[in-house]
Amino acid sequence: SSRILTVIYIIFGLISGFIISPGWVCMQIWNYIFHNSSTVVLMNIYEGIILWAIIALTLYALNNKRSLIGFGSFQGLSPEQIQEIVSGAKFPEAKIIKDMEIINREIIKSAEEEKKEEIISDDKQEEVNK
C-alpha cells in the first residue's frame, strides 16, 4: 500500500515538475508579454502546457544527435562512401551483364563436361560391343 502511494507520489511529482510547472511558467511569460495586446489572446494553463511541449520537443529534436534534423552539421556517409554508391549506381547494367557472362561461362563449361563424359561413355560402350 505504501509502495503504491510512493509510486503515485513520484509520478505526480514528475508530471508536475516536468509538464505542469514549465507549462505554467510559459503561460505566465506569454500573458506578461501580451497583457496589453488587443490582437493576441491570453493563455490558460492547458495552452501553456501545449506551448511548453512544443518548445521541449523542438529542443529535443534539434539537440538529438540521432535525429534527422540538423543545421550545419554533417551526419551520415563520408564523401568516399557517397562516391562509391554513386559509381555503383551509374553502371548497374554493367555489373548485371558481367554476372550474366560469368553464369553463361559456367553453364557452357558444365555442358562441355557433360558432352565429354557422354563421348567417353559412348567409346567405352563401343569397345565393350566389339
Residue pairs with C-beta under 8 A, 6 or more apart in sequence:
19 49
19 52
19 53
20 45
20 49
22 52
22 56
23 45
23 48
23 49
23 50
23 51
23 52
23 53
24 45
24 48
25 48
25 52
26 43
26 48
26 49
26 51
26 52
26 55
27 43
27 44
27 45
27 47
27 48
27 51
28 48
30 42
30 43
30 48
30 51
31 42
31 43
34 40
34 42
35 42
43 51
61 67
61 69
62 69
62 71
65 75
77 85
88 95
